[in-house]
Amino acid sequence: MLNGDAQRRYCVVTPYHQEDRDLLKRCLMSVRQQTVAADHIVVADGFPQRWLSDWPIRHIILDQAHGDYGNIARGIGALMAISEKYDGIIFLDADNWFDDDHIAACVTSAEENPNAPYIIAQRDYIRIDGSVMAVGGTEDVPMGDHVDTNCYFFLPQSFHLLHYWCTLPRELSSHGDRFFRSILKAHLTAPPAITARRTVKYRCLFESIYRSIGEPPPPGAKPNLNSKTCLDWLNSLHDADLALVEQMSGLHLSSLTDRTSR
């Protein structure tokens, strides 16, 4: 039983860039307050905040920003956790947070589904003012082609795939969560399990989500990322270069392209 074994160790990995200090503090506190304890690896992607040295975390500083939506920082933290033999690895972006029993809920789901290689947690969409959005259901259940990065709880059966956060080409990083979901589906035969409750708090900045519930987007809301940029880049590659990208991503991407041999 995962929860009953005092030797089990869990690690949360948070990449950050230039997030507001108060947002980052909320993220850190949500990990500290977990009912099932976890260590916290926080990775600065080129813009370290020195006050973090006073917090009980592992603060890893990358000397430059990578412009890849946190993928390199996320992957480096995950590889550290693997090498240090953690039993579960969780991602949490700097502007989001967890309910106090998030890890406990994921562990319970893992106990109830011993063959699951990873767990998908459900999430609430949170307005910029902190209120919960009335978004019907969750886009992550049933499991489709997208699972938000903050919703993963990885178990050792899936650890061998976490390096793809580091090797996925930067040109595909804007849709890294969708590509990574495809990687998991392509390489794992056993399905994941899904938690029973929403324990992830996702700070929503995308215009389309507000419009989907009949609300005007708030100031500072963002348009959806355009997948055409990724597809145009893949189509621009020569066959040999595309083959290399497929090796680096662990995916057969040629099926996405409209190309002739070049």
FIPAVEX-636621 format. One record per atom (N, C-alpha, C): residue in three letters; x, y, z. Coordinates in steps of 0.2 Angstrom, whole numbers, plus 5000, padded with zeros to 4 digits. Layout:
ALAXYZ...
//
This chain:
MET500449945000MET500050005000MET500450065000LEU500450104995LEU500850164994LEU500850215001ASN500150225003ASN500150275008ASN500350245015GLY500350185016GLY500450155022GLY501250135023ASP501650145017ASP502350135018ASP502750195019ALA502950205025ALA503350265027ALA503950275023GLN504150225019GLN504750235015GLN504650265009ARG504050265007ARG503850305000ARG504050375000ARG504350394995ARG504550464995ARG504250494988TYR503950564989TYR503650594983TYR504050664982CYS504050684976CYS504350744974CYS503950784969VAL503850844971VAL503550894966VAL504050934963VAL503950944956VAL504450984952VAL504051044950THR504351104951THR504051164949THR504551204945PRO504451214938PRO504851264934PRO504551334935TYR505051384936TYR504751454936TYR505151494931HIS504951554929HIS505251594925HIS505251664928GLN504751704927GLN504651774930GLN504051784933GLU503751734936GLU503151734940GLU503151784946ASP502551814947ASP502551864953ASP502651824959ARG503051854964ARG503251824970ARG502651794974ASP502051834974ASP501451804978ASP501251744975LEU501151734968LEU500951674965LEU501451624967LEU502051634966LEU502551574968LEU502451554975LYS502351604980LYS502251584987LYS501651534988ARG501151554984ARG500551514985ARG500651444982CYS501051434977CYS501251374974CYS501651334980LEU502151364982LEU502551334987LEU502251314994MET501751354996MET501351345002MET500951285001SER500651274995SER500151214993SER500551154994VAL501151154992VAL501551094993VAL501751075000ARG501951135004ARG502151125011ARG501551095015GLN500951115013GLN500351095017GLN500051035015GLN500350995011GLN500050925009GLN500050875015THR499450845015THR499350795020THR499850735020VAL500050725014VAL500550675012VAL501250715010ALA501750705014ALA502350755013ALA502650735006ALA502950795003ALA503350784997ALA503950834998ASP504450814995ASP505050864993ASP504850904987HIS505150964987HIS504951014982HIS505651034978ILE505651014972ILE506251044968ILE505951094963VAL506251154964VAL506051214961VAL506551234956VAL506451244950VAL506951254945VAL506851324942ALA507351374943ALA507351434940ALA507551434932ASP507151454928ASP507251454921ASP507551524919GLY508151534921GLY508551594919GLY508451654923PHE507951654928PHE507751714932PHE507651694939PRO508251674943PRO508151654950PRO507851714954GLN507451694959GLN507251734964GLN507551714971ARG508051754973ARG508451744978ARG508151724985TRP507551754986TRP507251744992TRP507051674993LEU507051634988LEU506851564988LEU507451524992SER507951554993SER508551514997SER508251505005ASP507851545007ASP507551545014ASP507051495015TRP506851455009TRP506251405009TRP506551335010PRO506151295013PRO506451225013PRO506251185007ILE506651205001ILE506551174995ILE507251164992ARG507251124986ARG507851114982ARG507751174977HIS508251214977HIS508151274972HIS508751264967ILE508551244961ILE509051234955ILE508951294951ILE509551324949ILE509551384945ILE509951364938LEU509551374933LEU509751374926LEU510051444924ASP510651444921ASP510951504920ASP510651554914GLN510151524910GLN509851564905GLN509151534904ALA508751574902ALA508051554900ALA508051514893HIS507551464893HIS507651424887HIS507051434882GLY506551474884GLY506051494879GLY505651434877ASP505451384881ASP505151324879ASP504551304884TYR504251354887TYR503651344892TYR503851304898GLY504451304900GLY504651264906GLY504851194905ASN504851174898ASN505051104897ASN505651074900ILE506251114898ILE506851094900ILE506951094908ALA506651144911ALA506751154918ALA506351094922ARG505751084919ARG505251024921ARG505650964921GLY505950954915GLY506250884913GLY506850874918ILE507250934919ILE507850924923ILE507650904930GLY507150934933GLY506950924939GLY506650844940ALA506350824935ALA506050754935ALA506650704934LEU507150724930LEU507750674930LEU508150674937MET508150734940MET508450724947MET508050684951ALA507450694951ALA506950654956ALA507050574954ILE507150554948ILE507250484946ILE507850464949SER508350504948SER509050484950SER509050474958GLU508650514961GLU508650504968GLU508150464971LYS507850424967LYS507450364968LYS506750384972TYR506450434970TYR505750444972TYR505350394969ASP504750384973ASP504250344971ASP503650374967GLY503650434967GLY503150474963GLY503350544962ILE503250564956ILE503450634953ILE502850664951ILE502750734953ILE502250774952ILE502450834949PHE502150864944PHE502250934941PHE501750984944LEU502051044946LEU501651094948LEU501951164945ASP501551194940ASP501851254938ASP501751314943ALA502151364942ALA502251414947ALA501651454949ASP501151464944ASP500551504945ASP499951464947ASN500051394948ASN499551354950ASN499651324957TRP499151284960TRP499251264967TRP498851204967PHE498951164973PHE498551104975PHE498151114981ASP497551074981ASP497251064988ASP497751024992ASP497551034999ASP498051005004ASP498050925003ASP497550895000ASP497550825000ASP497650804993HIS497950844989HIS498050824982HIS498550754981ILE499050754984ILE499550704984ILE499150634987ALA498850644993ALA498450594996ALA497950564991ALA497650604987ALA497150584982ALA497450544977CYS498050564974CYS498350524969CYS498650464972VAL498950464978VAL499150394981VAL498550344982THR498050374984THR497450324985THR497250294978SER497250344973SER497050314966SER497550264964ALA498250274965ALA498750224963ALA498650164967GLU498450164974GLU498350104977GLU497750064975GLU497250094972GLU496650064970GLU496750044963ASN497250064959ASN497450044952ASN498150024952PRO498349964954PRO499049954955PRO499449944948ASN499049934943ASN499349924936ASN499449994932ALA499150044935ALA499150114932ALA499950134932PRO500150154926PRO500850184926PRO500950254928TYR500350294928TYR500350364931TYR499550374933ILE499550434936ILE498850454938ILE498650524935ILE498050534933ILE497850594931ILE497350624936ALA497550684939ALA497150714944ALA496650764940GLN496150774943GLN495650824940GLN495750894942ARG495550944939ARG495751014940ARG495151054940ASP495151114944ASP494651164944ASP495051224940TYR494651254936TYR494851314933TYR494651374937ILE495251414938ILE495151474943ILE495251534939ARG494751584940ARG494751654938ARG495351684941ILE495551744937ILE496151784940ILE495951814947ASP495351824948ASP495151844955ASP495051794960GLY495251734958GLY495251674963GLY494651634964SER494151654960SER493451614960SER493551554956VAL493151504957VAL493051444953VAL492651454947MET492851434941MET492451444935MET491951384934ALA491351404932ALA490851354931ALA490951314924VAL491551284924VAL491651244917VAL491351174918GLY490951154914GLY490651094914GLY491151034914GLY491150994919GLY491550934918GLY492250954918THR492750914915THR493450934914THR493650904908GLU494050944904GLU494250924898GLU494750864898ASP494950844904ASP495450794905ASP495050724906VAL494450724907VAL494050664908VAL493450664904PRO493350614900PRO493750554899PRO494450574896MET494950534896MET495550554894MET495650554886GLY495750614884GLY495850634877GLY496550644875ASP496650684871ASP497350704868ASP497650754873HIS497350784877HIS497650834882HIS497550824889VAL498050824893VAL498050824900VAL498550874902ASP498250924906ASP498650974909ASP499250954913THR499850984912THR500450964915THR500350954923ASN500051004926ASN499951004933ASN499550944935CYS499250904931CYS498750854933CYS499150784933TYR499750774932TYR500050714931TYR500350694938PHE500350634940PHE500650604946PHE501050544943PHE501650544942PHE502050494938PHE502250434943LEU502150374941LEU502450314945LEU503050284941PRO503350244945PRO504050224942PRO503950184935GLN503350154934GLN503250124927GLN503250174921SER503150244923SER503250294917SER503850334918PHE504250324922PHE504850364923PHE505350364917HIS505350314913HIS505750304908HIS505550354902LEU505050384902LEU504750434897LEU504850504899LEU505050524905LEU505050584907LEU505650624904HIS506150594901HIS506650634898HIS506450664892TYR505850644889TYR505650684883TYR505450754884TRP505350774891TRP505250844892TRP505850884890CYS506450854890CYS507050884889CYS507250884881THR507050824878THR507250814871THR506750834866LEU506150854868LEU505650874863LEU505950944861PRO505950944854PRO506251014851PRO505851074853ARG506251124854ARG505951184857ARG505351214852GLU505451194846GLU504951224841GLU504251184842LEU504251134846LEU503551104848LEU503351114855SER503751154858SER503651164865SER502951194867SER502751244863SER502051274864SER501551224865HIS501551164863HIS501051114863HIS501351054867GLY501851064871GLY502251014874GLY501850964878ASP501250994882ASP500850944886ASP500450904881ARG500250924875ARG499850884871ARG500350824867PHE500950844866PHE501450804863PHE501650744868PHE501750774874PHE501850724880PHE501350674881ARG500750694881ARG500150654881ARG500150594876SER500350614870SER500450574864SER500950524866ILE501550544869ILE502150504870ILE501850444875LEU501550464880LEU501250414885LEU500850364882LYS500350384878LYS499950344874LYS500250294870ALA500850324866ALA501150284862ALA501650224865HIS501850244871HIS502350194874HIS502150154880LEU501550164882LEU501350134888LEU500650094886THR500650034888THR500049994886THR499549994891ALA499749994898ALA499250004903ALA498950074904PRO498350084905PRO498050144905PRO498150184912PRO498150244912PRO498250284919PRO497550274922ALA497550294929ALA496950304933ALA496850374934ILE496250394935ILE495950454936ILE495750464943THR495950524947THR495750534953THR494950554953ALA494650544959ALA493950544960ALA493750624961ARG494150664963ARG493950734964ARG494450784961ARG494250844961ARG494650894958ARG495150924963THR495750914963THR496250934968THR496750984965VAL496750994959VAL497251044956VAL496851104954LYS497151164956LYS496951234955LYS497351264949TYR496951274944TYR497251294938TYR497051364936ARG497551414937ARG497351484936ARG497351494928CYS496651514926CYS496551514919CYS496651584916LEU497051584911LEU497151644907LEU496951644900PHE496651584898PHE496451584891PHE495751614889GLU495751654884GLU495151684882GLU494551634881SER494751584877SER494251534875SER493851504881ILE494151494886ILE493851464892ILE493351504895TYR493451574895TYR492951624898TYR492351624893ARG492551624887ARG492051634882ARG491551574882SER491851514883SER491451454883SER490951454888ILE491051494894ILE490451494899ILE490151564899GLY490251594893GLY489851664892GLY490051724896GLU490751724897GLU491051774901GLU491551814897PRO491551874897PRO492151914894PRO492751894897PRO493251884893PRO493951874895PRO494151934899PRO494551924905PRO494851974909PRO495352014905PRO495552074908PRO496152104905PRO496752054906GLY497152054901GLY497752004901GLY497651934899ALA497051914898ALA496951854895ALA497251834889LYS497451774887LYS497851754881LYS497451714876PRO497551724870PRO497251684865PRO497551614865ASN497151564863ASN497451494862ASN498051494858LEU498451454860LEU499051444856LEU498951404850ASN499251424844ASN499051404838ASN499551344836SER499251284835SER499551224833SER499851234826LYS499651274822LYS499851284815LYS500651294815THR500851334820THR501551354820THR502051284821CYS501751244825CYS502151174826CYS502151134819LEU501551134816LEU501451094810LEU501851124804ASP501851194804ASP502251224798ASP502951204799TRP503251204805TRP503951184807TRP504051114804LEU503651074806LEU503751004804LEU503750994797ASN503251024794ASN503251024786ASN503851054783SER504251094786SER504851134783SER505451084784LEU505351034787LEU505950984788LEU506150944782HIS506750934781HIS506950874776HIS506850814780ASP506750754776ASP506650694779ASP507050674784ALA507750684783ALA508250664788ALA508150704794ASP507950764794ASP507850804800ASP507250784803LEU506750764800LEU506150744803LEU506250674807ALA506650634804ALA506750574807ALA507150584813LEU507550634814LEU507950644820LEU507450674825VAL507050714823VAL506550744827VAL506050694830GLU505950644826GLU505550584829GLU505850544834GLN506550534833GLN506950504838GLN506950544845MET507050614844MET507050654850MET506450664854SER505850654850SER505250654853SER504850594855GLY505150534852GLY504850474854GLY504150464850LEU504050504845LEU503350504841LEU503450494834HIS502950464830HIS502950464823HIS502650524821LEU502950574820LEU502650644818LEU502550654810SER502850604806SER502750614799SER501950614797SER501550574802SER500850574800SER500550634801LEU500850684804LEU500550754805LEU500750794799THR501150774795THR501450824790THR501050814783ASP501150864779ASP500850854772ASP501550874768ARG501850824765ARG502550834763ARG502650784757THR503150794753THR503450754748THR504150744750SER504450684748SER505150674750SER505550734748ARG506050754752ARG506450814751ARG507150804753
//
